[in-house]
Amino acid sequence: MSHRYGISISSLVFFLFCLLPVSVNAQLDKGLLVGWNRSDWDFQPAWSKEDLFESKNGFCAGGYLGGEMSGHLGWRGEFLYTRKGAVMSFLGTDENGEPTGEIRYFHNVDYLEIPFLISWTILTHSAVRPVLYLGPAVDFELSAKAHAEYPSGVLNDFESDKTLDTSTSTDFSLIFGGGIDIDAGGKVINLQVRYVMGTQEVYNTAKNKTLSVMAGFGI
């Protein structure tokens, strides 16, 4: 089976292991999530003096379940559709070798991301509660595409859209974040910022690193 569509046994074991220590109260928090990503790859080949990639914008959306474990301590599991990747920029030239403008080559990799987070809530009885998050996530690749944006008249006539050959279809990440929970008419609005640090080489030797700004709405 192609690596792109295979889900490894180790990935499933990793996720199930995360669920073992959870004690769930009868009351479950659930809601929807939507957010903005700023993602990047660090990749500097031997022949280059600088990193080839720049950060790019993306998005994420999904849902969550959570609950209290004890006191300030809680848990939260999520299912997210998230777009990561990076962008490469360089100057195009015409048939006379004259610059025609910047070519931007977007590497878009979409994942099903499943985080399992431990939360620590400050001021538990307040209407506005600061919350800290920490935990692992497993990412399953859904698609990997490259898209080029370039001015007319460039000498390089290459494919503007093509499939990316990624190094692995499964990534494991560590998530660090914080935000606030706001009580709003019996429902909770959650605003947070998180850093998602990939641990696998997903494109050549490059690893995912993503800064996400997210909003959650209790349902």
Residue frames relative to the residue before (quaternion, step in Angstrom):
aa qw qx qy qz dx dy dz
M 1.0000 0.0000 0.0000 0.0000 0.00 0.00 0.00
S 0.5390 -0.6315 0.4538 0.3236 3.57 -0.98 0.82
H 0.5542 -0.6223 0.4328 0.3439 3.58 -1.02 0.77
R 0.5987 0.6036 -0.3694 0.3752 3.59 1.07 -0.64
Y 0.7853 0.3178 -0.1635 0.5055 3.60 1.00 -0.73
G 0.5740 0.6107 -0.3836 0.3878 3.58 1.21 -0.13
I 0.2018 -0.7343 0.6347 0.1312 3.57 -1.12 0.76
S 0.3282 -0.7896 0.4823 0.1901 3.59 -0.36 1.18
I 0.5990 -0.5621 0.4353 0.3683 3.53 -1.22 0.57
S 0.6331 0.5439 -0.3390 0.4341 3.59 0.99 -0.77
S 0.6044 0.5532 -0.3579 0.4479 3.60 1.10 -0.62
L 0.6851 0.4776 -0.2855 0.4701 3.56 0.89 -0.91
V 0.6302 0.5256 -0.3341 0.4638 3.58 1.01 -0.78
F 0.6183 0.5564 -0.3271 0.4485 3.56 1.03 -0.86
F 0.7008 0.4661 -0.2779 0.4630 3.59 0.83 -0.96
L 0.6592 0.5032 -0.3150 0.4616 3.59 0.95 -0.85
F 0.6106 0.5560 -0.3441 0.4469 3.57 1.07 -0.72
C 0.6315 0.5447 -0.3269 0.4445 3.58 1.05 -0.75
L 0.6820 0.5110 -0.2890 0.4362 3.57 1.09 -0.68
L 0.5239 0.7018 -0.3945 0.2782 3.59 1.14 -0.55
P 0.7634 0.4101 -0.2546 0.4292 3.63 0.72 -0.91
V 0.5195 0.6843 -0.4031 0.3152 3.61 1.21 -0.09
S 0.0798 -0.7426 0.6620 0.0629 3.54 -1.02 0.87
V 0.1798 -0.8316 0.5233 0.0470 3.56 -0.48 1.23
N 0.3481 -0.7046 0.5761 0.2245 3.56 -0.89 0.92
A 0.6709 -0.5055 0.3503 0.4145 3.56 -1.26 0.32
Q 0.6840 0.4763 -0.2794 0.4767 3.57 1.11 -0.71
L 0.0961 -0.8016 0.5896 0.0237 3.58 -0.62 1.15
D 0.2716 -0.7065 0.6273 0.1832 3.54 -1.08 0.79
K 0.0453 0.7927 -0.6058 0.0512 3.58 -0.93 0.86
G 0.1536 0.8018 -0.5637 0.1254 3.53 -1.13 0.60
L 0.5045 -0.6219 0.5151 0.3056 3.51 -1.41 -0.11
L 0.1948 -0.7812 0.5875 0.0817 3.54 -1.19 0.66
V 0.0519 0.7606 -0.6470 0.0134 3.54 -1.16 0.65
G 0.1123 0.8326 -0.5329 0.1007 3.58 -0.94 0.74
W 0.4275 -0.6608 0.5666 0.2439 3.51 -1.46 0.09
N 0.1985 -0.7831 0.5821 0.0921 3.58 -0.98 0.91
R 0.0928 -0.7053 0.6938 0.1121 3.49 -1.32 0.52
S 0.0116 0.8474 -0.5258 0.0729 3.57 -0.15 1.31
D 0.0463 -0.7933 0.6070 -0.0124 3.55 -1.24 0.52
W 0.2139 -0.7112 0.6469 0.1732 3.52 -1.44 0.25
D 0.2710 -0.7175 0.6135 0.1879 3.55 -1.07 0.75
F 0.2370 0.7660 -0.5642 0.1970 3.58 -0.49 1.17
Q 0.0968 0.7777 -0.6105 0.1142 3.56 -0.55 1.22
P 0.2271 -0.7998 0.5402 0.1298 3.61 -0.15 1.25
A 0.6960 -0.5056 0.3205 0.3965 3.55 -1.26 0.44
W 0.7075 0.4760 -0.2720 0.4460 3.59 1.05 -0.72
S 0.6897 0.4547 -0.2757 0.4915 3.60 1.26 -0.13
K 0.3869 -0.7246 0.5269 0.2183 3.55 -1.13 0.72
E 0.7755 0.2533 -0.1561 0.5569 3.59 1.23 -0.05
D 0.6468 -0.5018 0.4121 0.4000 3.53 -1.35 0.34
L 0.4120 -0.7422 0.4757 0.2305 3.60 -0.82 0.99
F 0.7605 0.3952 -0.1950 0.4769 3.59 1.09 -0.62
E 0.2139 -0.7261 0.6384 0.1396 3.49 -1.35 0.53
S 0.5900 -0.5784 0.4228 0.3723 3.56 -1.23 0.39
K 0.1431 -0.7818 0.6043 0.0565 3.56 -1.24 0.59
N 0.5232 -0.6240 0.4877 0.3147 3.52 -1.32 0.39
G 0.0232 0.7742 -0.6323 0.0170 3.54 -1.21 0.60
F 0.3319 -0.7256 0.5582 0.2274 3.56 -1.22 -0.36
C 0.0916 -0.7655 0.6310 0.0864 3.53 -1.36 0.22
A 0.0499 0.7826 -0.6180 0.0555 3.56 -1.18 0.60
G 0.2791 0.7610 -0.5552 0.1865 3.56 -1.13 0.61
G 0.4797 -0.6493 0.5034 0.3079 3.53 -1.14 -0.68
Y 0.1957 -0.7853 0.5785 0.1020 3.55 -1.30 0.25
L 0.1425 -0.7117 0.6764 0.1253 3.49 -1.45 0.36
G 0.0799 0.8109 -0.5758 0.0665 3.56 -1.01 0.73
G 0.0200 -0.7977 0.6027 0.0114 3.52 -1.31 0.11
E 0.5603 -0.5895 0.4710 0.3417 3.50 -1.38 0.13
M 0.2756 -0.7445 0.5848 0.1668 3.55 -1.05 0.82
S 0.7157 -0.3147 0.2114 0.5866 3.58 0.92 -0.94
G 0.8583 0.0192 -0.0303 0.5118 3.56 -0.86 0.97
H 0.8319 -0.1131 0.1324 0.5269 3.55 -0.66 -1.17
L 0.6387 0.5719 -0.3050 0.4146 3.56 1.25 -0.45
G 0.0471 0.8018 -0.5924 0.0630 3.57 -0.94 0.96
W 0.3122 -0.7235 0.5778 0.2125 3.54 -1.32 -0.03
R 0.0403 -0.7887 0.6134 0.0086 3.54 -1.26 0.44
G 0.0935 -0.7755 0.6235 0.0327 3.55 -0.87 1.03
E 0.1008 -0.8210 0.5620 0.0074 3.57 -0.94 0.88
F 0.1478 -0.7191 0.6659 0.1327 3.52 -1.35 0.41
L 0.0254 0.8358 -0.5417 0.0860 3.56 -0.46 1.23
Y 0.2546 -0.6653 0.6732 0.1983 3.49 -1.26 0.65
T 0.0807 0.8274 -0.5452 0.1075 3.59 -0.50 1.15
R 0.2530 -0.7609 0.5830 0.1310 3.56 -1.02 0.86
K 0.0339 -0.7869 0.6152 -0.0340 3.51 -0.83 1.13
G 0.3285 0.7466 -0.5435 0.1984 3.56 -1.28 -0.26
A 0.3153 -0.7223 0.5806 0.2044 3.56 -1.23 -0.49
V 0.3320 -0.7275 0.5621 0.2111 3.56 -1.33 0.08
M 0.2085 -0.7528 0.6135 0.1159 3.56 -1.15 0.74
S 0.1098 -0.8088 0.5771 0.0265 3.58 -0.84 0.97
F 0.1650 0.7639 -0.6159 0.0993 3.56 -1.08 0.75
L 0.5518 -0.6324 0.4403 0.3188 3.57 -1.25 0.44
G 0.3034 -0.7314 0.5846 0.1768 3.55 -1.03 0.88
T 0.2043 -0.7732 0.5885 0.1188 3.56 -1.25 0.46
D 0.4247 -0.6746 0.5337 0.2823 3.54 -1.22 0.48
E 0.7592 -0.4004 0.2549 0.4452 3.59 -1.30 -0.08
N 0.6755 0.4633 -0.2945 0.4924 3.59 1.24 -0.29
G 0.5545 -0.6263 0.3795 0.3953 3.56 1.30 0.07
E 0.4895 0.6531 -0.4366 0.3784 3.57 1.25 0.21
P 0.5187 -0.6460 0.4536 0.3285 3.63 -0.97 0.78
T 0.2001 -0.8004 0.5583 0.0875 3.56 -0.97 0.90
G 0.7271 -0.3618 0.2461 0.5290 3.56 1.23 -0.18
E 0.6402 -0.5620 0.3867 0.3534 3.51 -1.33 0.21
I 0.2226 -0.7300 0.6326 0.1317 3.53 -1.05 0.89
R 0.0990 -0.7863 0.6086 0.0406 3.58 -0.88 0.95
Y 0.1311 -0.8062 0.5768 0.0116 3.53 -0.67 1.20
F 0.1733 -0.8255 0.5350 0.0481 3.55 -0.25 1.36
H 0.1645 -0.7520 0.6335 0.0782 3.56 -0.91 1.01
N 0.0320 -0.8281 0.5574 -0.0493 3.57 -0.21 1.32
V 0.0091 0.7880 -0.6138 0.0475 3.57 -0.64 1.16
D 0.1792 -0.7974 0.5729 0.0619 3.55 -0.64 1.19
Y 0.0948 -0.8065 0.5835 0.0053 3.55 -0.97 0.94
L 0.3030 -0.6067 0.6799 0.2790 3.45 -1.47 0.25
E 0.0810 -0.8154 0.5732 -0.0023 3.56 -0.41 1.25
I 0.0870 -0.7938 0.6017 0.0134 3.57 -0.85 1.02
P 0.0643 -0.8062 0.5880 0.0132 3.61 -0.15 1.25
F 0.0888 -0.7266 0.6715 0.1148 3.51 -1.34 0.45
L 0.0571 -0.8553 0.5122 -0.0534 3.54 -0.31 1.33
I 0.2698 -0.6890 0.6455 0.1891 3.50 -1.24 0.66
S 0.1498 -0.8073 0.5682 0.0545 3.59 -0.84 0.99
W 0.1488 -0.7482 0.6399 0.0925 3.52 -1.25 0.60
T 0.1524 -0.8230 0.5461 0.0348 3.56 -0.44 1.28
I 0.2267 -0.7565 0.6041 0.1065 3.53 -0.91 1.02
L 0.8203 0.1379 -0.1349 0.5383 3.61 -1.07 0.76
T 0.0282 -0.8749 0.4834 0.0042 3.56 0.80 1.08
H 0.7354 0.4138 -0.2403 0.4798 3.63 1.08 -0.56
S 0.5249 0.6321 -0.4095 0.3966 3.58 1.29 0.17
A 0.5606 -0.5955 0.4532 0.3546 3.58 -1.23 0.43
V 0.7373 0.2352 -0.1592 0.6129 3.59 1.26 -0.46
R 0.0141 -0.8478 0.5254 -0.0707 3.55 -0.37 1.28
P 0.3337 -0.7216 0.5648 0.2213 3.63 -0.65 1.00
V 0.0718 -0.7968 0.6000 -0.0021 3.57 -1.03 0.88
L 0.1818 -0.7536 0.6231 0.1044 3.56 -1.10 0.83
Y 0.1562 -0.7971 0.5808 0.0541 3.59 -1.06 0.82
L 0.0833 0.7701 -0.6291 0.0647 3.54 -1.14 0.73
G 0.4237 0.7147 -0.4971 0.2501 3.57 -0.96 0.79
P 0.5706 -0.6004 0.4452 0.3401 3.57 -1.34 0.11
A 0.1050 -0.7586 0.6350 0.1015 3.54 -1.35 0.17
V 0.2039 -0.7330 0.6293 0.1584 3.53 -1.23 0.51
D 0.1707 -0.7968 0.5776 0.0496 3.57 -0.93 0.99
F 0.1270 -0.7769 0.6142 0.0553 3.56 -0.85 1.02
E 0.4147 -0.7353 0.4814 0.2357 3.57 -0.65 1.13
L 0.2295 -0.7722 0.5830 0.1055 3.55 -0.95 0.99
S 0.7763 -0.1444 0.1087 0.6039 3.59 1.01 -0.79
A 0.1015 -0.7717 0.6253 0.0558 3.55 -1.26 0.49
K 0.0909 0.8116 -0.5619 0.1319 3.58 -0.42 1.26
A 0.2356 -0.7270 0.6230 0.1665 3.53 -1.26 0.54
H 0.0579 -0.7986 0.5990 -0.0083 3.57 -0.91 0.95
A 0.2029 -0.8012 0.5567 0.0839 3.58 -0.77 1.07
E 0.0922 -0.7441 0.6590 0.0601 3.53 -1.16 0.77
Y 0.1803 0.7971 -0.5504 0.1709 3.57 -0.49 1.17
P 0.5542 -0.6260 0.4341 0.3355 3.60 -1.12 0.62
S 0.5847 -0.5667 0.4424 0.3759 3.55 -1.24 0.40
G 0.7462 0.4154 -0.2982 0.4262 3.55 -1.19 0.60
V 0.4577 0.6775 -0.4709 0.3313 3.59 1.21 0.07
L 0.5460 -0.6317 0.4492 0.3180 3.54 -1.15 0.69
N 0.6749 0.4955 -0.2888 0.4643 3.59 1.02 -0.86
D 0.0774 -0.7914 0.6062 0.0116 3.55 -0.56 1.19
F 0.1795 0.8058 -0.5351 0.1794 3.55 0.22 1.28
E 0.6679 -0.4877 0.3683 0.4248 3.55 -1.31 0.23
S 0.3412 -0.7476 0.5313 0.2059 3.57 -0.86 0.92
D 0.7772 0.1448 -0.0987 0.6044 3.60 1.21 -0.39
K 0.1901 0.7720 -0.5899 0.1409 3.56 -0.85 0.95
T 0.5637 -0.5911 0.4581 0.3507 3.54 -1.30 0.33
L 0.3531 -0.7281 0.5510 0.2039 3.57 -1.01 0.87
D 0.3022 -0.7198 0.5948 0.1918 3.55 -1.08 0.76
T 0.1147 -0.8261 0.5506 0.0342 3.58 -0.01 1.30
S 0.5974 -0.6071 0.4084 0.3281 3.55 -1.27 0.47
T 0.7944 -0.0083 0.0330 0.6065 3.58 1.11 -0.66
S 0.3936 -0.7246 0.5142 0.2358 3.57 -1.13 0.58
T 0.7261 0.3573 -0.2228 0.5436 3.60 1.28 -0.04
D 0.0608 -0.7848 0.6166 0.0155 3.54 -0.88 0.98
F 0.2042 -0.7333 0.6323 0.1446 3.55 -1.23 0.57
S 0.1007 -0.8265 0.5538 -0.0064 3.55 -0.79 1.06
L 0.2628 -0.6961 0.6362 0.2042 3.49 -1.40 0.32
I 0.1792 -0.8034 0.5650 0.0557 3.55 -0.87 1.00
F 0.0270 -0.7555 0.6545 -0.0113 3.53 -1.00 0.99
G 0.2285 0.8056 -0.5225 0.1604 3.60 -0.77 0.87
G 0.0962 -0.7746 0.6207 0.0741 3.48 -1.38 0.06
G 0.1031 0.7955 -0.5921 0.0770 3.53 -1.24 0.39
I 0.4383 -0.6602 0.5260 0.3087 3.53 -1.23 -0.51
D 0.2613 -0.7045 0.6360 0.1757 3.53 -1.28 0.64
I 0.1022 -0.7988 0.5925 0.0202 3.55 -0.88 0.99
D 0.3369 -0.7228 0.5667 0.2071 3.58 -0.79 1.01
A 0.0515 0.7966 -0.5972 0.0786 3.57 -0.81 1.05
G 0.8329 -0.2051 0.1002 0.5041 3.57 -0.12 1.30
G 0.7522 -0.3786 0.2143 0.4949 3.56 0.96 0.80
K 0.6876 0.3860 -0.2686 0.5532 3.58 1.28 -0.17
V 0.3639 -0.7343 0.5347 0.2060 3.55 -1.21 0.49
I 0.1715 -0.7317 0.6525 0.0973 3.52 -1.04 0.94
N 0.1077 -0.8051 0.5829 0.0217 3.56 -0.78 1.04
L 0.0679 -0.7683 0.6362 0.0153 3.58 -0.89 1.02
Q 0.1232 0.8199 -0.5469 0.1160 3.59 -0.76 0.96
V 0.2206 -0.7084 0.6518 0.1570 3.49 -1.41 0.37
R 0.0258 0.8124 -0.5812 0.0404 3.58 -0.87 0.92
Y 0.2623 -0.7192 0.6208 0.1689 3.51 -1.29 0.57
V 0.1380 -0.7905 0.5956 0.0348 3.55 -0.77 1.14
M 0.0998 -0.8239 0.5579 -0.0009 3.57 -0.41 1.27
G 0.2734 -0.7752 0.5513 0.1427 3.58 -0.46 1.20
T 0.2841 -0.7830 0.5350 0.1417 3.57 -1.09 0.72
Q 0.6770 0.4751 -0.2898 0.4816 3.61 1.25 -0.24
E 0.4629 -0.6366 0.5314 0.3132 3.57 -1.21 0.55
V 0.1294 -0.8552 0.5015 0.0201 3.55 -0.22 1.32
Y 0.7840 0.0847 -0.0557 0.6124 3.61 1.20 -0.43
N 0.7626 -0.1207 -0.0078 0.6355 3.56 -0.17 1.35
T 0.7591 -0.3050 0.2250 0.5292 3.62 -0.57 -1.08
A 0.4708 0.7037 -0.4223 0.3238 3.59 1.29 0.11
K 0.2041 -0.7625 0.6056 0.1008 3.54 -1.17 0.76
N 0.5491 -0.6133 0.4604 0.3325 3.54 -1.19 0.60
K 0.0999 0.7350 -0.6706 0.0081 3.52 -1.19 0.66
T 0.0107 -0.8346 0.5419 -0.0984 3.54 -0.64 1.19
L 0.1676 -0.7334 0.6514 0.0982 3.53 -1.04 0.91
S 0.0642 -0.8192 0.5697 -0.0123 3.60 -0.67 1.11
V 0.1421 -0.7273 0.6653 0.0908 3.53 -1.15 0.80
M 0.0104 -0.8533 0.5146 -0.0831 3.57 -0.48 1.22
A 0.1503 -0.7461 0.6390 0.1117 3.52 -1.31 0.49
G 0.1252 -0.7929 0.5943 0.0498 3.55 -0.95 0.93
F 0.1455 -0.7888 0.5953 0.0478 3.56 -1.08 0.78
G 0.3767 -0.7442 0.5098 0.2108 3.59 -0.61 1.13
I 0.1233 -0.7892 0.5991 0.0547 3.57 -1.07 0.79
